[in-house]
Amino acid sequence: MKPEIDFASATWRALVEIVESRIDELRRKNDGDLSIERTSHLRGGIAELKQLLAIAKKSPATATDEDQFPLRQ
């Protein structure tokens, strides 16, 4: 069974703040003169943190009608 996460909780909001701060820190480091390997490592870390934050966007509890039933053009 999948664990349930309350994306409206103070704990989740605190985690989001911490993760967003870490993403900013990694981006600033990535702006420096770094090797290809170090740049790849930092980008991978940023990508993983973004995936963690995306959990809330994938949750049915946080999805809007537009997310579930996008308008067709």
KEDOLUM-35599 format. One record per atom (N, C-alpha, C): residue number from 1; residue in one letter; atom name; x, y, z. Coordinates in nm, 4 decimals, padded with zeros to 6 digits. Example, Ala and Ser with C-alpha at 12.3 -4.5 7.8 and 13.67 -1.06 7.14 Angstrom:
REM residues 2
<r 1,A,N,<01.3190,-00.5690,00.7800>>
<r 1,A,CA,<01.2300,-00.4500,00.7800>>
<r 1,A,C,<01.3200,-00.3300,00.7800>>
<r 2,S,N,<01.2850,-00.2250,00.7080>>
<r 2,S,CA,<01.3670,-00.1060,00.7140>>
<r 2,S,C,<01.2900,00.0030,00.7870>>
END
This chain:
REM residues 73
<r 1,M,N,<00.0842,-00.1174,00.0000>>
<r 1,M,CA,<00.0000,00.0000,00.0000>>
<r 1,M,C,<00.0892,00.1245,00.0000>>
<r 2,K,N,<00.0496,00.2236,-00.0788>>
<r 2,K,CA,<00.1226,00.3491,-00.0862>>
<r 2,K,C,<00.0958,00.4344,00.0369>>
<r 3,P,N,<00.2005,00.4967,00.0907>>
<r 3,P,CA,<00.1763,00.5868,00.2035>>
<r 3,P,C,<00.1024,00.7120,00.1569>>
<r 4,E,N,<00.0177,00.7636,00.2422>>
<r 4,E,CA,<-00.0571,00.8853,00.2112>>
<r 4,E,C,<00.0222,01.0071,00.2581>>
<r 5,I,N,<00.0249,01.1092,00.1764>>
<r 5,I,CA,<00.0942,01.2333,00.2101>>
<r 5,I,C,<-00.0080,01.3453,00.2110>>
<r 6,D,N,<-00.0090,01.4219,00.3166>>
<r 6,D,CA,<-00.0977,01.5368,00.3261>>
<r 6,D,C,<-00.0223,01.6584,00.2733>>
<r 7,F,N,<-00.0510,01.6944,00.1488>>
<r 7,F,CA,<00.0206,01.8030,00.0840>>
<r 7,F,C,<-00.0210,01.9409,00.1361>>
<r 8,A,N,<-00.1231,01.9459,00.2187>>
<r 8,A,CA,<-00.1658,02.0717,00.2795>>
<r 8,A,C,<-00.1084,02.0878,00.4206>>
<r 9,S,N,<-00.0331,01.9890,00.4662>>
<r 9,S,CA,<00.0182,01.9925,00.6034>>
<r 9,S,C,<00.1347,02.0898,00.6176>>
<r 10,A,N,<00.1562,02.1322,00.7407>>
<r 10,A,CA,<00.2695,02.2198,00.7715>>
<r 10,A,C,<00.4019,02.1475,00.7448>>
<r 11,T,N,<00.4029,02.0175,00.7666>>
<r 11,T,CA,<00.5241,01.9392,00.7424>>
<r 11,T,C,<00.5614,01.9409,00.5946>>
<r 12,W,N,<00.4635,01.9192,00.5071>>
<r 12,W,CA,<00.4913,01.9208,00.3633>>
<r 12,W,C,<00.5371,02.0604,00.3205>>
<r 13,R,N,<00.4703,02.1633,00.3698>>
<r 13,R,CA,<00.5091,02.3004,00.3330>>
<r 13,R,C,<00.6517,02.3307,00.3797>>
<r 14,A,N,<00.6883,02.2824,00.4973>>
<r 14,A,CA,<00.8244,02.3018,00.5471>>
<r 14,A,C,<00.9244,02.2271,00.4594>>
<r 15,L,N,<00.8896,02.1056,00.4201>>
<r 15,L,CA,<00.9767,02.0277,00.3327>>
<r 15,L,C,<00.9957,02.0978,00.1984>>
<r 16,V,N,<00.8873,02.1506,00.1435>>
<r 16,V,CA,<00.8955,02.2226,00.0156>>
<r 16,V,C,<00.9908,02.3414,00.0295>>
<r 17,E,N,<00.9801,02.4140,00.1377>>
<r 17,E,CA,<01.0678,02.5296,00.1596>>
<r 17,E,C,<01.2149,02.4867,00.1659>>
<r 18,I,N,<01.2419,02.3785,00.2372>>
<r 18,I,CA,<01.3785,02.3277,00.2489>>
<r 18,I,C,<01.4311,02.2822,00.1132>>
<r 19,V,N,<01.3497,02.2075,00.0398>>
<r 19,V,CA,<01.3922,02.1544,-00.0900>>
<r 19,V,C,<01.4132,02.2677,-00.1898>>
<r 20,E,N,<01.3236,02.3657,-00.1932>>
<r 20,E,CA,<01.3403,02.4783,-00.2851>>
<r 20,E,C,<01.4666,02.5577,-00.2526>>
<r 21,S,N,<01.4976,02.5711,-00.1259>>
<r 21,S,CA,<01.6203,02.6392,-00.0849>>
<r 21,S,C,<01.7431,02.5623,-00.1336>>
<r 22,R,N,<01.7369,02.4306,-00.1219>>
<r 22,R,CA,<01.8484,02.3467,-00.1680>>
<r 22,R,C,<01.8639,02.3544,-00.3193>>
<r 23,I,N,<01.7536,02.3573,-00.3924>>
<r 23,I,CA,<01.7599,02.3711,-00.5383>>
<r 23,I,C,<01.8285,02.5023,-00.5745>>
<r 24,D,N,<01.7911,02.6106,-00.5080>>
<r 24,D,CA,<01.8543,02.7407,-00.5330>>
<r 24,D,C,<02.0043,02.7354,-00.5058>>
<r 25,E,N,<02.0417,02.6696,-00.3958>>
<r 25,E,CA,<02.1829,02.6562,-00.3606>>
<r 25,E,C,<02.2593,02.5797,-00.4688>>
<r 26,L,N,<02.2022,02.4691,-00.5147>>
<r 26,L,CA,<02.2682,02.3895,-00.6192>>
<r 26,L,C,<02.2771,02.4666,-00.7497>>
<r 27,R,N,<02.1753,02.5445,-00.7826>>
<r 27,R,CA,<02.1792,02.6254,-00.9050>>
<r 27,R,C,<02.2904,02.7301,-00.8981>>
<r 28,R,N,<02.3056,02.7935,-00.7817>>
<r 28,R,CA,<02.4133,02.8928,-00.7667>>
<r 28,R,C,<02.5500,02.8259,-00.7827>>
<r 29,K,N,<02.5675,02.7093,-00.7239>>
<r 29,K,CA,<02.6936,02.6357,-00.7398>>
<r 29,K,C,<02.7168,02.5999,-00.8857>>
<r 30,N,N,<02.6104,02.5641,-00.9557>>
<r 30,N,CA,<02.6212,02.5216,-01.0949>>
<r 30,N,C,<02.6593,02.6376,-01.1865>>
<r 31,D,N,<02.6374,02.7604,-01.1424>>
<r 31,D,CA,<02.6729,02.8773,-01.2236>>
<r 31,D,C,<02.8228,02.9037,-01.2250>>
<r 32,G,N,<02.8966,02.8352,-01.1408>>
<r 32,G,CA,<03.0414,02.8549,-01.1336>>
<r 32,G,C,<03.1141,02.7834,-01.2461>>
<r 33,D,N,<03.2451,02.7990,-01.2460>>
<r 33,D,CA,<03.3313,02.7345,-01.3454>>
<r 33,D,C,<03.3619,02.5936,-01.2966>>
<r 34,L,N,<03.2841,02.4967,-01.3449>>
<r 34,L,CA,<03.2937,02.3596,-01.2962>>
<r 34,L,C,<03.3259,02.2628,-01.4093>>
<r 35,S,N,<03.3743,02.1465,-01.3706>>
<r 35,S,CA,<03.3989,02.0411,-01.4685>>
<r 35,S,C,<03.2653,01.9871,-01.5197>>
<r 36,I,N,<03.2707,01.9183,-01.6300>>
<r 36,I,CA,<03.1501,01.8572,-01.6878>>
<r 36,I,C,<03.0904,01.7585,-01.5885>>
<r 37,E,N,<03.1758,01.6823,-01.5206>>
<r 37,E,CA,<03.1282,01.5831,-01.4247>>
<r 37,E,C,<03.0569,01.6497,-01.3071>>
<r 38,R,N,<03.1156,01.7575,-01.2543>>
<r 38,R,CA,<03.0557,01.8262,-01.1399>>
<r 38,R,C,<02.9236,01.8916,-01.1800>>
<r 39,T,N,<02.9210,01.9504,-01.3002>>
<r 39,T,CA,<02.7979,02.0110,-01.3509>>
<r 39,T,C,<02.6884,01.9058,-01.3645>>
<r 40,S,N,<02.7237,01.7903,-01.4196>>
<r 40,S,CA,<02.6266,01.6810,-01.4348>>
<r 40,S,C,<02.5753,01.6344,-01.2993>>
<r 41,H,N,<02.6643,01.6256,-01.2029>>
<r 41,H,CA,<02.6262,01.5837,-01.0677>>
<r 41,H,C,<02.5263,01.6825,-01.0073>>
<r 42,L,N,<02.5550,01.8113,-01.0187>>
<r 42,L,CA,<02.4645,01.9127,-00.9638>>
<r 42,L,C,<02.3299,01.9112,-01.0357>>
<r 43,R,N,<02.3322,01.8991,-01.1664>>
<r 43,R,CA,<02.2067,01.8940,-01.2423>>
<r 43,R,C,<02.1236,01.7723,-01.2037>>
<r 44,G,N,<02.1902,01.6605,-01.1806>>
<r 44,G,CA,<02.1188,01.5412,-01.1371>>
<r 44,G,C,<02.0531,01.5606,-01.0014>>
<r 45,G,N,<02.1241,01.6280,-00.9108>>
<r 45,G,CA,<02.0672,01.6578,-00.7799>>
<r 45,G,C,<01.9459,01.7483,-00.7901>>
<r 46,I,N,<01.9560,01.8486,-00.8757>>
<r 46,I,CA,<01.8432,01.9396,-00.8969>>
<r 46,I,C,<01.7242,01.8632,-00.9534>>
<r 47,A,N,<01.7487,01.7773,-01.0492>>
<r 47,A,CA,<01.6406,01.6996,-01.1105>>
<r 47,A,C,<01.5714,01.6097,-01.0081>>
<r 48,E,N,<01.6481,01.5461,-00.9210>>
<r 48,E,CA,<01.5899,01.4595,-00.8184>>
<r 48,E,C,<01.5033,01.5393,-00.7213>>
<r 49,L,N,<01.5513,01.6553,-00.6813>>
<r 49,L,CA,<01.4734,01.7380,-00.5890>>
<r 49,L,C,<01.3442,01.7865,-00.6548>>
<r 50,K,N,<01.3510,01.8196,-00.7826>>
<r 50,K,CA,<01.2302,01.8614,-00.8547>>
<r 50,K,C,<01.1302,01.7472,-00.8648>>
<r 51,Q,N,<01.1797,01.6250,-00.8818>>
<r 51,Q,CA,<01.0896,01.5099,-00.8855>>
<r 51,Q,C,<01.0197,01.4916,-00.7511>>
<r 52,L,N,<01.0916,01.5156,-00.6434>>
<r 52,L,CA,<01.0308,01.5067,-00.5110>>
<r 52,L,C,<00.9166,01.6075,-00.4985>>
<r 53,L,N,<00.9391,01.7304,-00.5410>>
<r 53,L,CA,<00.8343,01.8326,-00.5344>>
<r 53,L,C,<00.7174,01.7999,-00.6271>>
<r 54,A,N,<00.7445,01.7326,-00.7368>>
<r 54,A,CA,<00.6399,01.6992,-00.8340>>
<r 54,A,C,<00.5413,01.5960,-00.7813>>
<r 55,I,N,<00.5755,01.5285,-00.6734>>
<r 55,I,CA,<00.4836,01.4305,-00.6153>>
<r 55,I,C,<00.3490,01.4963,-00.5869>>
<r 56,A,N,<00.3510,01.6172,-00.5353>>
<r 56,A,CA,<00.2264,01.6875,-00.5026>>
<r 56,A,C,<00.1451,01.7181,-00.6280>>
<r 57,K,N,<00.2123,01.7447,-00.7374>>
<r 57,K,CA,<00.1417,01.7771,-00.8618>>
<r 57,K,C,<00.0782,01.6536,-00.9244>>
<r 58,K,N,<00.1305,01.5366,-00.8922>>
<r 58,K,CA,<00.0788,01.4115,-00.9473>>
<r 58,K,C,<-00.0321,01.3527,-00.8617>>
<r 59,S,N,<-00.0520,01.4082,-00.7440>>
<r 59,S,CA,<-00.1502,01.3556,-00.6503>>
<r 59,S,C,<-00.2926,01.3872,-00.6950>>
<r 60,P,N,<-00.3813,01.2883,-00.6968>>
<r 60,P,CA,<-00.5208,01.3148,-00.7331>>
<r 60,P,C,<-00.5862,01.4167,-00.6404>>
<r 61,A,N,<-00.5418,01.4229,-00.5151>>
<r 61,A,CA,<-00.6008,01.5165,-00.4199>>
<r 61,A,C,<-00.5678,01.6608,-00.4537>>
<r 62,T,N,<-00.4585,01.6834,-00.5267>>
<r 62,T,CA,<-00.4207,01.8193,-00.5609>>
<r 62,T,C,<-00.4512,01.8533,-00.7066>>
<r 63,A,N,<-00.4972,01.7565,-00.7830>>
<r 63,A,CA,<-00.5269,01.7797,-00.9238>>
<r 63,A,C,<-00.6581,01.8562,-00.9384>>
<r 64,T,N,<-00.6599,01.9470,-01.0339>>
<r 64,T,CA,<-00.7819,02.0209,-01.0636>>
<r 64,T,C,<-00.8571,01.9506,-01.1750>>
<r 65,D,N,<-00.9791,01.9936,-01.1994>>
<r 65,D,CA,<-01.0545,01.9368,-01.3111>>
<r 65,D,C,<-00.9787,01.9561,-01.4416>>
<r 66,E,N,<-00.9129,02.0717,-01.4565>>
<r 66,E,CA,<-00.8379,02.0996,-01.5781>>
<r 66,E,C,<-00.7230,02.0011,-01.5947>>
<r 67,D,N,<-00.6576,01.9634,-01.4825>>
<r 67,D,CA,<-00.5506,01.8648,-01.4887>>
<r 67,D,C,<-00.6036,01.7288,-01.5334>>
<r 68,Q,N,<-00.7193,01.6933,-01.4805>>
<r 68,Q,CA,<-00.7731,01.5609,-01.5086>>
<r 68,Q,C,<-00.8421,01.5559,-01.6451>>
<r 69,F,N,<-00.9049,01.6676,-01.6842>>
<r 69,F,CA,<-00.9791,01.6723,-01.8093>>
<r 69,F,C,<-00.9393,01.7964,-01.8884>>
<r 70,P,N,<-00.8190,01.7965,-01.9477>>
<r 70,P,CA,<-00.7739,01.9152,-02.0197>>
<r 70,P,C,<-00.8656,01.9454,-02.1392>>
<r 71,L,N,<-00.8749,02.0734,-02.1685>>
<r 71,L,CA,<-00.9556,02.1161,-02.2832>>
<r 71,L,C,<-00.8894,02.0718,-02.4118>>
<r 72,R,N,<-00.9673,02.0197,-02.4990>>
<r 72,R,CA,<-00.9131,01.9788,-02.6289>>
<r 72,R,C,<-00.9318,02.0922,-02.7277>>
<r 73,Q,N,<-00.8339,02.1087,-02.8123>>
<r 73,Q,CA,<-00.8440,02.2151,-02.9117>>
<r 73,Q,C,<-00.8506,02.1580,-03.0494>>
END
